[in-house]
């Protein structure tokens, strides 16, 4: 029921221009300005955009495929057949994981080598020492692929989140030292094992010399986090594009993933065409050897790579090339 003291005759109609201006102001007020810094929802640290109008060659979408080269351990998952995990030995699931290591990792390396496309490696520090022959073969196929530190292993030695900042710094330093010992490379990128960081992790990695991280899963654009130990570039690593979750939890097969990745990137391309003055976007796509390292998985991924190579606005690259390109940009 309308209030009885409202004077309807006093309300004057507004012009279309006035109404349009008011609506525009409301929309602008509701959407955070791209040029402004904000407080990161997880770390509660200042976060600001890194402005990229276009990638090399005028491209508008950067795509970084990141192969996760991991150590799980006997009985530690991931499991293709949850109904057999109580068996000892669990031949089905152990074979699933082992096939990815011995066959899948080299096959993915071959896939990128044959197409002369860039690949990034997220590496568990224990992998080269536990599987030296596989690592040597794989590395020979992608010798220039940047190595992103991915913790000690992916099951029993995750980040010690309960140990505070100092405990995480010690773990990260140990990870970096072992990777350097085995590969002769000091990693400057980080991806938390099992995607399990906390708010302190961002400051812990920068304290150990890390300059970029894949622990940000909430954007299509580059940003920089101002941590307690220095700036950290956040490379978007959206959950939906990671093959492992789609494959094991949502039961998507290789051809499903092929369509998902193509649709995801093609939509970013179409958005760039509709809004050519907008910032250039980026996506890091996490891939795992037991998914895309099987013959059918490799065939599907190969079609994805060929499709992206034909896209004039897509830059298939690696994480270090992205970091080198943006440099100190704000």
C-alpha positions as CSV (number, residue, x, y, z in Angstrom):
1,X,0.0,0.0,0.0
2,X,1.4,3.4,-1.0
3,X,2.0,6.0,1.7
4,X,-0.8,8.5,1.9
5,X,1.4,11.6,2.3
6,X,3.3,11.1,-1.0
7,X,2.6,14.0,-3.4
8,X,2.5,12.3,-6.8
9,X,1.9,15.6,-8.6
10,X,5.3,16.9,-7.3
11,X,7.2,14.1,-9.1
12,X,8.4,15.4,-12.5
13,X,9.3,13.1,-15.4
14,X,13.0,13.0,-16.2
15,X,14.4,13.2,-19.7
16,X,15.8,10.1,-21.3
17,X,19.3,11.6,-21.2
18,X,19.0,12.1,-17.5
19,X,17.8,8.6,-16.9
20,X,20.5,7.2,-19.1
21,X,23.2,9.2,-17.2
22,X,21.9,8.0,-13.9
23,X,21.9,4.3,-15.0
24,X,25.5,4.7,-16.3
25,X,26.6,6.1,-13.0
26,X,25.0,3.3,-11.1
27,X,26.7,0.7,-13.3
28,X,30.1,2.3,-13.0
29,X,29.7,2.4,-9.2
30,X,28.8,-1.3,-9.1
31,X,31.8,-2.5,-11.2
32,X,35.3,-2.1,-9.8
33,X,37.4,0.0,-12.1
34,X,40.0,-2.0,-13.9
35,X,42.6,0.6,-13.3
36,X,42.2,0.6,-9.5
37,X,43.8,-1.6,-6.9
38,X,41.7,-3.7,-4.6
39,X,42.1,-6.0,-1.6
40,X,42.7,-9.6,-2.5
41,X,39.9,-11.7,-1.0
42,X,42.1,-14.5,0.2
43,X,45.4,-13.0,1.3
44,X,43.9,-9.6,2.2
45,X,46.9,-8.0,0.6
46,X,46.8,-5.1,-2.0
47,X,46.3,-6.4,-5.5
48,X,46.4,-4.3,-8.7
49,X,46.0,-5.0,-12.4
50,X,48.9,-5.4,-14.8
51,X,47.7,-3.6,-17.9
52,X,48.4,-5.4,-21.2
53,X,46.7,-3.9,-24.3
54,X,48.0,-6.8,-26.5
55,X,50.4,-9.7,-26.5
56,X,53.2,-10.0,-29.0
57,X,52.0,-9.7,-32.6
58,X,48.9,-7.9,-31.6
59,X,47.4,-11.1,-30.1
60,X,44.7,-10.7,-27.4
61,X,44.6,-14.1,-25.6
62,X,47.6,-15.8,-24.1
63,X,47.3,-19.5,-23.5
64,X,49.9,-21.3,-21.3
65,X,49.7,-25.1,-21.1
66,X,51.2,-26.3,-17.8
67,X,52.1,-30.0,-17.5
68,X,52.1,-31.2,-13.9
69,X,55.0,-33.6,-13.4
70,X,54.2,-35.1,-10.0
71,X,55.1,-37.7,-7.5
72,X,52.2,-39.3,-5.7
73,X,53.4,-42.5,-4.1
74,X,52.0,-46.0,-3.6
75,X,48.4,-45.8,-2.4
76,X,48.3,-42.0,-2.5
77,X,46.0,-41.4,-5.5
78,X,44.7,-40.0,-7.7
79,X,42.3,-42.9,-8.3
80,X,40.6,-43.7,-11.5
81,X,38.6,-46.5,-9.7
82,X,37.6,-45.6,-6.2
83,X,36.0,-49.0,-5.8
84,X,39.3,-50.7,-5.8
85,X,41.3,-48.6,-3.4
86,X,40.9,-51.1,-0.5
87,X,42.7,-53.8,-2.5
88,X,46.4,-54.5,-1.7
89,X,47.9,-54.2,-4.1
90,X,45.5,-51.9,-5.9
91,X,46.8,-52.8,-9.4
92,X,44.2,-50.7,-11.3
93,X,44.9,-47.4,-9.7
94,X,48.7,-47.9,-9.3
95,X,48.9,-48.7,-13.0
96,X,46.8,-45.7,-13.9
97,X,49.2,-43.4,-12.1
98,X,52.3,-45.3,-13.4
99,X,51.2,-45.2,-17.0
100,X,51.0,-41.4,-16.7
101,X,54.6,-41.2,-15.5
102,X,56.3,-43.6,-17.8
103,X,54.2,-43.2,-21.0
104,X,52.2,-40.0,-20.5
105,X,54.9,-37.5,-19.7
106,X,57.1,-38.3,-22.7
107,X,54.1,-38.4,-25.0
108,X,53.0,-34.9,-24.0
109,X,56.5,-33.6,-24.5
110,X,56.5,-35.1,-28.0
111,X,53.2,-33.5,-28.7
112,X,54.6,-30.0,-28.0
113,X,58.0,-30.7,-29.6
114,X,56.4,-31.8,-32.9
115,X,54.4,-28.6,-33.1
116,X,57.2,-26.3,-31.9
117,X,54.9,-25.0,-29.3
118,X,55.8,-23.7,-25.8
119,X,55.0,-25.8,-22.7
120,X,55.4,-25.0,-19.0
121,X,56.4,-27.6,-16.4
122,X,55.0,-27.6,-12.8
123,X,57.5,-29.9,-11.1
124,X,57.5,-31.8,-7.8
125,X,61.0,-31.6,-6.5
126,X,61.2,-35.3,-5.9
127,X,60.4,-36.3,-9.4
128,X,63.8,-36.0,-11.2
129,X,65.5,-38.1,-8.5
130,X,62.8,-40.8,-8.4
131,X,62.3,-41.0,-12.1
132,X,65.7,-39.9,-13.6
133,X,65.3,-41.7,-17.0
134,X,61.7,-40.4,-17.6
135,X,62.9,-36.9,-16.6
136,X,65.9,-37.0,-18.9
137,X,63.8,-38.2,-21.9
138,X,61.1,-35.6,-21.2
139,X,63.5,-32.7,-20.7
140,X,65.2,-33.5,-24.0
141,X,61.9,-33.0,-25.8
142,X,61.1,-29.6,-24.1
143,X,64.6,-28.3,-23.0
144,X,63.4,-24.6,-22.9
145,X,60.2,-25.2,-20.9
146,X,60.3,-23.1,-17.8
147,X,60.1,-25.0,-14.5
148,X,57.5,-23.9,-11.9
149,X,58.2,-25.2,-8.4
150,X,55.4,-27.4,-7.3
151,X,56.4,-28.5,-3.8
152,X,58.2,-31.7,-2.7
153,X,55.5,-34.2,-3.8
154,X,51.8,-34.1,-4.3
155,X,50.5,-36.3,-1.5
156,X,52.5,-36.7,1.7
157,X,54.7,-33.6,1.6
158,X,52.4,-30.7,1.0
159,X,52.9,-27.1,2.2
160,X,53.0,-27.1,6.1
161,X,50.1,-24.6,6.4
162,X,49.9,-25.2,10.1
163,X,53.5,-24.1,10.6
164,X,53.0,-20.4,9.9
165,X,55.0,-18.1,7.6
166,X,58.4,-19.4,8.8
167,X,57.5,-23.0,8.3
168,X,56.3,-22.4,4.8
169,X,59.4,-20.4,3.9
170,X,61.6,-23.3,5.0
171,X,59.5,-25.8,2.9
172,X,59.6,-23.5,-0.2
173,X,63.4,-23.0,0.1
174,X,63.9,-26.8,0.4
175,X,61.8,-27.3,-2.7
176,X,63.7,-24.7,-4.7
177,X,67.1,-26.1,-3.6
178,X,66.2,-29.7,-4.6
179,X,64.8,-28.6,-8.0
180,X,68.0,-26.6,-8.6
181,X,70.2,-29.5,-7.6
182,X,68.4,-31.9,-10.0
183,X,67.7,-29.6,-12.9
184,X,70.4,-26.8,-12.6
185,X,67.5,-24.3,-12.7
186,X,66.4,-22.0,-9.9
187,X,62.7,-21.7,-10.3
188,X,61.1,-18.2,-10.0
189,X,57.5,-19.5,-10.4
190,X,55.3,-21.3,-7.9
191,X,52.2,-23.6,-7.9
192,X,51.2,-25.0,-4.5
193,X,51.1,-28.8,-4.5
194,X,47.5,-30.2,-4.6
195,X,46.4,-26.5,-5.1
196,X,46.5,-26.1,-1.3
197,X,48.0,-22.7,-0.2
198,X,46.7,-20.3,2.4
199,X,46.9,-16.6,2.9
200,X,50.5,-16.7,4.1
201,X,51.8,-18.7,1.1
202,X,51.9,-15.6,-1.1
203,X,54.3,-13.8,1.2
204,X,56.3,-17.0,1.9
205,X,57.1,-17.6,-1.8
206,X,58.2,-14.0,-2.5
207,X,60.5,-14.2,0.6
208,X,62.3,-17.1,-1.2
209,X,62.7,-15.3,-4.5
210,X,59.5,-16.4,-6.3
211,X,58.2,-13.7,-8.7
212,X,55.0,-15.3,-10.1
213,X,52.4,-17.7,-8.9
214,X,49.7,-19.9,-10.4
215,X,47.7,-20.0,-7.1
216,X,45.3,-17.3,-8.3
217,X,42.2,-19.0,-9.8
218,X,39.8,-16.1,-10.0
219,X,40.5,-14.0,-13.1
220,X,41.1,-13.7,-16.9
221,X,43.7,-11.0,-16.5
222,X,47.2,-10.6,-15.0
223,X,47.5,-8.9,-11.7
224,X,50.2,-8.1,-9.1
225,X,49.9,-8.9,-5.4
226,X,51.9,-6.6,-3.0
227,X,53.0,-9.2,-0.5
228,X,55.0,-8.6,2.7
229,X,58.1,-9.7,0.9
230,X,57.7,-8.0,-2.4
231,X,55.5,-8.0,-5.5
232,X,54.1,-11.3,-6.9
233,X,52.6,-11.6,-10.4
234,X,49.4,-13.7,-10.4
235,X,49.0,-15.8,-13.6
236,X,45.3,-16.9,-13.9
237,X,44.9,-20.6,-13.4
238,X,41.1,-21.1,-13.5
239,X,39.7,-24.2,-11.9
240,X,37.3,-25.1,-14.7
241,X,40.1,-25.5,-17.3
242,X,42.2,-28.0,-15.2
243,X,41.8,-31.5,-16.8
244,X,42.2,-33.5,-13.6
245,X,39.1,-32.3,-11.8
246,X,37.0,-32.5,-15.0
247,X,38.3,-36.0,-15.7
248,X,38.2,-37.6,-12.3
249,X,35.4,-35.8,-10.5
250,X,33.1,-34.7,-13.3
251,X,33.8,-37.8,-15.5
252,X,34.7,-35.8,-18.7
253,X,36.7,-37.7,-21.3
254,X,39.4,-36.3,-23.6
255,X,37.0,-35.2,-26.3
256,X,34.9,-33.4,-23.7
257,X,38.0,-31.5,-22.6
258,X,38.9,-30.7,-26.1
259,X,35.5,-28.9,-26.6
260,X,35.8,-27.2,-23.2
261,X,39.3,-25.8,-23.9
262,X,38.3,-24.6,-27.4
263,X,35.1,-23.0,-26.2
264,X,36.9,-21.3,-23.3
265,X,39.6,-19.7,-25.4
266,X,37.4,-19.0,-28.4
267,X,35.0,-17.1,-26.2
268,X,37.9,-15.0,-24.9
269,X,38.8,-14.4,-28.5
270,X,35.3,-13.3,-29.4
271,X,35.1,-11.0,-26.4
272,X,38.4,-9.4,-27.6
273,X,36.9,-8.9,-31.1
274,X,33.8,-7.3,-29.6
275,X,35.9,-5.1,-27.3
276,X,39.2,-4.5,-29.1
277,X,40.2,-1.7,-26.6
278,X,39.9,-4.0,-23.6
279,X,42.8,-5.6,-21.8
280,X,44.4,-8.7,-23.3
281,X,43.4,-11.8,-21.4
282,X,45.4,-14.9,-20.3
283,X,44.7,-18.5,-19.1
284,X,47.0,-21.1,-17.8
285,X,45.6,-24.6,-18.5
286,X,46.7,-27.3,-16.2
287,X,47.2,-30.7,-17.8
288,X,48.1,-34.0,-16.3
289,X,49.9,-37.0,-18.0
290,X,47.3,-39.6,-16.9
291,X,44.6,-37.5,-18.8
292,X,46.3,-36.1,-21.9
293,X,49.2,-38.5,-21.9
294,X,47.1,-41.4,-23.0
295,X,46.8,-42.0,-26.8
296,X,43.2,-40.6,-26.9
297,X,44.1,-37.8,-24.6
298,X,47.1,-36.8,-26.7
299,X,45.0,-37.0,-29.9
300,X,42.4,-34.6,-28.4
301,X,45.0,-32.2,-27.0
302,X,46.8,-32.2,-30.4
303,X,43.6,-31.0,-32.1
304,X,43.3,-28.3,-29.5
305,X,46.8,-27.1,-30.1
306,X,46.3,-27.1,-33.9
307,X,43.1,-25.1,-33.5
308,X,44.9,-22.5,-31.3
309,X,47.8,-22.2,-33.8
310,X,45.3,-21.2,-36.5
311,X,43.8,-18.4,-34.3
312,X,45.3,-15.1,-35.2
313,X,44.5,-13.6,-31.8
314,X,45.8,-16.5,-29.7
315,X,49.4,-16.7,-28.3
316,X,50.3,-20.2,-27.2
317,X,53.2,-19.5,-25.0
318,X,54.8,-20.3,-21.6
319,X,54.7,-18.6,-18.3
320,X,58.2,-17.2,-18.4
321,X,57.6,-15.6,-21.8
322,X,54.6,-13.9,-20.2
323,X,56.6,-12.6,-17.3
324,X,59.4,-11.4,-19.6
325,X,56.9,-9.6,-21.8
326,X,55.2,-7.7,-19.0
327,X,58.4,-6.9,-17.1
328,X,57.7,-4.2,-14.6
329,X,54.4,-3.1,-16.2
330,X,51.6,-1.8,-14.0
